[in-house]
Amino acid sequence: MAMVCLTDFEEYAKEHLSKATWDYYAAGADECCTRDDNLLAYKRIRLRPRILRDVSVSDTRTTVQGTEISFPVGIAPTAFHCLAWHEGEVATARATEALNTCYITSTYSTCSVEEIVAAAPNGYRWFQLYVYRDRKLSEQIVHRVEALGYKALVLTVDVPYTGKRRNDIRNQFKLPPHLKVKNFDGVFQQETAAPEEYGIPANTLDPSISWKDVYWLQSITRLPIIIKGILTKEDAELAVEHGVQGIIVSNHGGRQLDGGPASVSTPPIRLVMESHCPPSDATSQVSQNEGRQLLGRTTARNTPNRLESLTSPDCPTADYRIDALSEIVDTVQGRIEIYVDGGIRTGSDVLKALALGAKCVFIGRPAVWGLAYKGEEGLREVLQILNDEFRLSMALSGCRNVAEINRNLIQCSKL
């Protein structure tokens, strides 16, 4: 069967991976509401195509941290690629090198950073980092990747503790004996009796991590620091104040705090004040208090025709934002680059994220699906499909290059 879209790869992976492995990759925290909202958020955004723009030539190239990549889709840091394909992260590195895009290598890789670099010496890579109770562990891996030519550090900040992933608990998920977290090979040999959590001893991560650790990290490396896991304007401002070079707007694929915002954002929703506006066919009335209550219920069945994305009515309104990306983009105002992950499944999703202000998007689960299909070749197919879909969506929307993508391209549909 021809693989036409990313859903085809998802279905293949679900059919061919073991139940425990599929559940691990698919898992969200608790009831998986945030995981699912990541997908639904893109469906609430509609495109406003421009016509007669001469799109006979299109260019999908962009830059991240000053380096050119072929199109604005990279690989998010996902763990344990060898569960999906025997070559694991080595295959991922080769695929991203071939497509000339960015690969964020996970600390929890089943291939070492040295093996990854050897497999794809010309690839463009960042390294995802956790802060551990034993700071020496973090410091040693930072020095290793810096010496190997990694171009940035991605500090994950939303895991002081691991979220509750119910199926992993039911399945008693553990790495099979032939696999390990290769970047820590031999490090925890004296702690073999300690309970294991995702390949390393439990309670290894440091829940006391704070903004002062950004300064500590800056003191031990010259690499740019990108913070992954910010979802609010307040933390975005703090990130800028602490001198980081980028933010990945991310809720960890919905695997940490369930009930948090989706990572992609829709434009401001306008709540029309009923005390000032007469009823009309164009705009539904809703009081401020009722509006705030409705914003807590984001599905169409709960809020039919109550909230509008209209921007033209000449009556008092209050702007409220749902989800995270636009809020952070508006706060940062171009001082550092903003990226996003979570919920990207089509090229039009990529276009929408860029229209909302992201410089680049990163995919996690779809990368694993590609590996499960045919390893390096499968992941290359996933990336190529996204590239082709993105190019087509650009052209059909009247955009000839990424510089022409902006918020005028999108609107929020009724919830």
C-alpha positions as CSV (number, residue, x, y, z in Angstrom):
1,M,0.0,0.0,0.0
2,A,1.3,3.5,-0.9
3,M,2.0,5.7,2.1
4,V,0.2,8.9,1.3
5,C,0.0,10.8,4.5
6,L,1.3,10.6,8.1
7,T,-1.9,8.8,9.2
8,D,-0.8,5.9,7.0
9,F,2.4,5.6,8.9
10,E,0.6,5.9,12.3
11,E,-1.7,3.0,11.3
12,Y,1.2,0.9,10.2
13,A,3.1,1.5,13.4
14,K,0.1,0.7,15.6
15,E,-0.3,-2.6,13.7
16,H,3.3,-3.7,13.8
17,L,4.7,-2.5,17.1
18,S,4.2,-4.4,20.3
19,K,1.4,-3.1,22.5
20,A,3.7,-1.9,25.2
21,T,5.8,0.0,22.7
22,W,2.9,1.5,20.9
23,D,1.3,2.5,24.2
24,Y,4.6,4.1,25.3
25,Y,4.9,6.3,22.1
26,A,1.1,7.1,22.0
27,A,0.8,7.9,25.7
28,G,-0.5,11.1,27.1
29,A,-0.8,12.0,30.7
30,D,-3.9,11.0,32.7
31,E,-7.0,11.3,30.4
32,C,-4.9,12.5,27.4
33,C,-7.0,15.7,27.0
34,T,-3.9,17.9,26.3
35,R,-2.5,15.3,23.9
36,D,-5.7,15.3,21.9
37,D,-6.1,19.1,22.1
38,N,-2.7,19.4,20.3
39,L,-4.4,17.8,17.2
40,L,-7.7,19.6,17.5
41,A,-6.1,23.0,17.9
42,Y,-4.9,23.0,14.3
43,K,-8.3,22.0,13.0
44,R,-9.8,25.1,14.6
45,I,-7.6,27.3,12.4
46,R,-8.7,28.2,8.9
47,L,-6.5,29.5,6.1
48,R,-7.2,32.7,4.1
49,P,-5.6,32.0,0.7
50,R,-4.5,34.8,-1.6
51,I,-4.9,34.3,-5.3
52,L,-3.1,35.4,-8.5
53,R,0.3,35.6,-6.8
54,D,2.5,33.8,-9.3
55,V,3.5,30.7,-7.3
56,S,5.3,29.0,-10.2
57,V,8.4,29.0,-8.0
58,S,8.3,28.3,-4.3
59,D,11.1,28.1,-1.7
60,T,10.6,26.3,1.6
61,R,14.0,27.0,3.0
62,T,14.4,28.8,6.4
63,T,17.1,29.3,9.0
64,V,17.2,28.2,12.7
65,Q,19.8,29.8,14.9
66,G,21.5,31.1,11.8
67,T,21.8,27.8,10.0
68,E,19.8,27.1,6.8
69,I,17.6,24.1,6.6
70,S,15.6,22.8,3.7
71,F,12.2,23.3,5.2
72,P,10.8,24.3,8.7
73,V,10.2,20.9,10.1
74,G,12.7,19.2,12.4
75,I,12.7,16.1,14.7
76,A,11.7,16.7,18.3
77,P,13.6,14.9,21.0
78,T,11.9,11.5,21.4
79,A,13.3,8.6,23.4
80,F,14.1,5.0,22.6
81,H,14.1,4.9,18.8
82,C,15.5,1.4,18.8
83,L,12.1,0.3,20.1
84,A,10.7,1.2,16.7
85,W,13.7,0.2,14.4
86,H,16.8,-1.7,15.2
87,E,19.2,1.1,14.1
88,G,17.3,3.6,16.2
89,E,18.7,7.1,16.4
90,V,21.4,6.3,13.9
91,A,18.7,5.9,11.3
92,T,17.0,9.1,12.4
93,A,20.3,11.0,12.1
94,R,20.9,9.7,8.6
95,A,17.3,10.6,7.5
96,T,17.6,14.2,8.8
97,E,21.0,14.6,7.3
98,A,19.6,13.5,3.9
99,L,16.7,16.0,4.1
100,N,18.9,18.8,5.5
101,T,16.9,19.6,8.6
102,C,17.4,19.8,12.3
103,Y,17.5,16.7,14.6
104,I,17.2,17.3,18.4
105,T,18.8,14.2,19.9
106,S,17.2,13.0,23.1
107,T,19.1,12.4,26.3
108,Y,17.1,9.1,26.4
109,S,18.6,7.8,23.2
110,T,19.2,4.1,22.6
111,C,22.3,5.1,20.6
112,S,25.0,7.2,22.0
113,V,25.8,10.7,20.9
114,E,29.1,9.5,19.5
115,E,27.3,6.8,17.4
116,I,24.8,9.3,16.1
117,V,27.6,11.7,14.9
118,A,29.6,9.0,13.3
119,A,26.5,7.8,11.3
120,A,25.7,11.3,10.0
121,P,28.8,13.5,10.4
122,N,27.4,16.4,8.3
123,G,24.0,16.5,10.0
124,Y,22.7,19.5,11.8
125,R,21.9,18.6,15.5
126,W,20.9,20.0,18.8
127,F,21.0,18.1,22.0
128,Q,18.1,17.8,24.5
129,L,19.2,18.0,28.1
130,Y,17.7,17.4,31.5
131,V,19.1,18.7,34.8
132,Y,19.9,15.9,37.2
133,R,20.3,15.8,41.0
134,D,23.9,15.0,40.3
135,R,24.9,18.0,38.3
136,K,28.0,16.3,37.1
137,L,25.9,14.0,34.9
138,S,24.4,17.0,33.1
139,E,27.8,18.7,32.9
140,Q,29.6,15.7,31.4
141,I,27.0,15.2,28.7
142,V,27.1,18.9,27.8
143,H,30.8,18.8,27.3
144,R,30.5,15.6,25.3
145,V,28.0,17.0,22.8
146,E,29.8,20.3,22.6
147,A,33.0,18.5,21.6
148,L,31.1,16.4,19.1
149,G,29.8,19.5,17.2
150,Y,26.2,19.7,18.4
151,K,25.1,23.2,17.7
152,A,22.7,24.0,20.5
153,L,21.4,22.7,23.9
154,V,17.6,22.2,24.3
155,L,16.9,22.4,28.0
156,T,13.6,20.5,28.9
157,V,12.0,22.3,31.8
158,D,8.6,20.7,32.1
159,V,9.7,17.5,33.8
160,P,10.4,18.1,37.5
161,Y,8.5,14.9,37.9
162,T,7.3,12.4,35.2
163,G,3.7,12.8,34.2
164,K,1.3,9.9,35.0
165,R,1.0,7.8,31.8
166,R,-1.6,5.2,32.7
167,N,-0.9,2.6,30.0
168,D,2.9,2.6,30.9
169,I,1.9,1.8,34.5
170,R,-0.5,-0.9,33.4
171,N,2.0,-2.4,31.1
172,Q,4.8,-2.0,33.6
173,F,6.9,-0.5,30.8
174,K,10.6,-1.1,30.8
175,L,13.2,-1.2,28.2
176,P,13.9,-4.7,26.9
177,P,17.2,-6.2,28.3
178,H,19.1,-5.6,25.0
179,L,18.4,-1.9,25.0
180,K,19.7,0.8,27.3
181,V,20.0,4.6,27.6
182,K,23.3,4.6,25.8
183,N,24.4,8.1,26.9
184,F,24.6,6.8,30.5
185,D,26.0,3.4,29.7
186,G,27.9,2.2,32.8
187,V,27.0,5.3,34.9
188,F,24.4,3.7,37.1
189,Q,26.0,0.3,37.6
190,Q,26.2,0.8,41.4
191,E,22.4,1.5,41.5
192,T,21.1,-1.7,40.0
193,A,18.8,-2.3,43.0
194,A,17.1,1.1,42.6
195,P,13.6,1.2,40.9
196,E,13.9,2.0,37.2
197,E,12.0,4.7,35.5
198,Y,12.3,4.8,31.7
199,G,15.8,3.3,31.6
200,I,17.5,5.0,34.4
201,P,17.1,4.9,38.2
202,A,14.0,6.7,39.5
203,N,14.4,10.1,41.1
204,T,17.4,10.9,39.0
205,L,15.8,14.1,37.6
206,D,16.1,17.2,39.9
207,P,12.7,18.7,40.9
208,S,14.5,21.7,42.4
209,I,15.5,23.0,38.9
210,S,14.9,26.7,38.6
211,W,15.9,29.8,36.6
212,K,19.2,29.9,38.3
213,D,20.1,26.7,36.5
214,V,19.9,28.5,33.2
215,Y,22.7,30.7,34.5
216,W,24.6,27.6,35.6
217,L,24.2,26.0,32.2
218,Q,25.5,29.2,30.5
219,S,28.5,29.1,32.8
220,I,29.6,25.6,31.5
221,T,29.0,25.9,27.8
222,R,29.2,28.3,24.8
223,L,26.4,26.6,23.0
224,P,23.1,28.5,22.4
225,I,20.5,27.5,25.0
226,I,16.9,26.8,23.9
227,I,14.3,26.2,26.5
228,K,11.7,23.5,25.7
229,G,8.4,23.4,27.6
230,I,7.3,27.0,28.0
231,L,3.6,27.7,27.6
232,T,2.9,31.1,29.1
233,K,3.9,34.7,28.3
234,E,5.3,35.2,31.9
235,D,7.8,32.4,31.5
236,A,8.6,33.5,27.9
237,E,9.6,36.9,29.3
238,L,11.7,35.3,32.0
239,A,13.4,33.2,29.3
240,V,14.4,36.3,27.4
241,E,15.6,38.1,30.5
242,H,17.8,35.1,31.3
243,G,19.5,35.3,28.0
244,V,18.4,32.1,26.2
245,Q,18.5,32.0,22.4
246,G,15.2,30.3,21.7
247,I,12.0,28.8,23.1
248,I,10.2,25.6,22.0
249,V,6.5,26.1,22.9
250,S,5.7,22.6,24.0
251,N,3.5,20.6,26.4
252,H,5.7,17.5,26.0
253,G,3.2,16.0,23.6
254,G,0.6,16.0,26.3
255,R,2.6,13.6,28.3
256,Q,3.2,15.8,31.4
257,L,0.4,18.1,32.7
258,D,-3.0,17.0,31.5
259,G,-5.4,20.0,31.2
260,G,-2.6,22.4,30.2
261,P,-2.9,24.4,26.9
262,A,-2.4,23.0,23.5
263,S,1.0,24.2,22.2
264,V,-0.3,25.8,19.0
265,S,-2.4,28.9,19.4
266,T,-5.4,30.4,17.7
267,P,-6.0,34.2,17.2
268,P,-7.7,36.2,19.8
269,I,-11.3,35.3,20.4
270,R,-13.5,38.4,20.8
271,L,-16.2,38.3,23.5
272,V,-18.9,40.8,22.7
273,M,-20.3,42.6,25.7
274,E,-24.0,42.2,25.7
275,S,-24.6,45.4,27.7
276,H,-23.2,47.5,24.8
277,C,-24.1,45.6,21.6
278,P,-27.5,44.9,20.0
279,P,-28.1,41.3,18.8
280,S,-27.1,40.7,15.2
281,D,-26.7,37.8,12.8
282,A,-22.9,38.4,12.6
283,T,-22.0,38.4,16.3
284,S,-23.5,36.4,19.2
285,Q,-23.8,38.0,22.6
286,V,-22.0,36.7,25.6
287,S,-21.3,38.3,29.0
288,Q,-17.8,38.5,30.4
289,N,-18.4,36.0,33.1
290,E,-20.1,33.5,30.8
291,G,-17.3,34.0,28.3
292,R,-14.7,33.1,30.8
293,Q,-16.7,30.0,31.7
294,L,-17.0,29.0,28.0
295,L,-13.3,29.4,27.4
296,G,-12.8,26.5,29.8
297,R,-14.8,24.3,27.4
298,T,-13.2,24.2,24.0
299,T,-15.1,21.6,22.1
300,A,-17.6,22.5,19.4
301,R,-20.5,20.7,21.1
302,N,-20.1,22.8,24.2
303,T,-19.8,26.2,22.6
304,P,-21.9,26.4,19.5
305,N,-22.1,29.9,18.0
306,R,-21.0,31.6,21.2
307,L,-17.5,32.7,20.6
308,E,-16.3,34.5,17.5
309,S,-13.0,35.4,15.9
310,L,-14.5,38.4,14.2
311,T,-12.4,41.5,14.2
312,S,-14.7,44.1,12.6
313,P,-17.8,44.7,14.9
314,D,-17.9,48.2,16.1
315,C,-18.7,47.5,19.7
316,P,-16.8,46.9,22.9
317,T,-15.0,43.6,23.1
318,A,-12.5,41.8,25.2
319,D,-9.8,39.7,23.7
320,Y,-9.0,36.3,25.2
321,R,-6.4,33.9,23.8
322,I,-6.6,30.1,24.0
323,D,-3.5,27.9,23.8
324,A,0.1,29.1,23.9
325,L,2.0,30.0,20.7
326,S,0.5,33.4,19.8
327,E,0.7,34.6,23.4
328,I,4.4,33.8,23.5
329,V,5.2,35.2,20.1
330,D,3.5,38.5,21.0
331,T,5.4,38.7,24.3
332,V,8.8,37.9,22.8
333,Q,8.4,40.3,19.8
334,G,11.2,38.8,17.8
335,R,13.9,39.1,20.5
336,I,14.6,35.3,20.2
337,E,13.4,32.6,17.9
338,I,10.2,30.7,18.8
339,Y,9.6,27.1,17.7
340,V,6.7,24.7,18.5
341,D,6.0,21.0,18.7
342,G,2.9,18.9,19.3
343,G,0.1,17.9,16.9
344,I,1.8,18.5,13.6
345,R,0.3,16.0,11.1
346,T,0.1,17.8,7.7
347,G,1.9,20.4,5.7
348,S,-1.0,22.8,6.3
349,D,-0.4,22.4,10.0
350,V,3.2,23.6,9.4
351,L,1.9,26.5,7.5
352,K,-0.5,27.5,10.3
353,A,2.2,27.3,12.9
354,L,4.4,29.5,10.9
355,A,1.6,32.0,10.3
356,L,1.2,32.1,14.1
357,G,4.8,33.1,14.5
358,A,6.8,29.9,14.9
359,K,10.2,29.9,13.1
360,C,10.1,26.1,12.8
361,V,8.1,23.1,14.0
362,F,9.3,19.8,15.4
363,I,7.6,16.4,15.1
364,G,7.9,13.6,17.6
365,R,5.5,10.7,17.2
366,P,5.4,10.8,13.4
367,A,9.2,10.4,13.3
368,V,8.8,7.2,15.3
369,W,6.1,6.0,13.0
370,G,8.4,6.5,10.0
371,L,11.1,4.5,11.7
372,A,8.6,1.7,12.5
373,Y,7.7,1.5,8.8
374,K,11.2,1.3,7.2
375,G,13.8,2.8,9.4
376,E,15.8,5.6,7.7
377,E,13.9,5.2,4.5
378,G,10.5,5.4,6.3
379,L,11.5,8.6,8.2
380,R,12.7,10.1,5.0
381,E,9.3,9.4,3.5
382,V,7.6,11.1,6.4
383,L,9.7,14.2,6.1
384,Q,9.3,14.3,2.4
385,I,5.6,14.0,2.6
386,L,5.5,17.0,5.0
387,N,7.8,19.0,2.8
388,D,5.7,18.3,-0.3
389,E,2.4,19.1,1.6
390,F,3.9,22.3,3.1
391,R,5.1,23.5,-0.3
392,L,1.7,22.8,-1.8
393,S,-0.2,24.5,1.0
394,M,2.1,27.5,0.6
395,A,1.4,27.7,-3.1
396,L,-2.4,27.3,-2.7
397,S,-2.3,30.0,-0.1
398,G,-0.4,32.4,-2.3
399,C,3.0,32.2,-0.5
400,R,6.1,31.9,-2.5
401,N,8.6,31.6,0.4
402,V,8.4,31.4,4.2
403,A,9.0,35.2,4.5
404,E,5.5,35.7,3.0
405,I,3.8,33.7,5.7
406,N,2.1,35.8,8.4
407,R,-1.0,36.1,10.5
408,N,-3.0,37.6,7.7
409,L,-3.1,34.0,6.3
410,I,-5.2,32.5,9.1
411,Q,-8.4,32.9,11.1
412,C,-10.0,31.0,13.9
413,S,-13.2,29.1,13.1
414,K,-16.1,29.1,15.5
415,L,-15.5,26.7,18.4
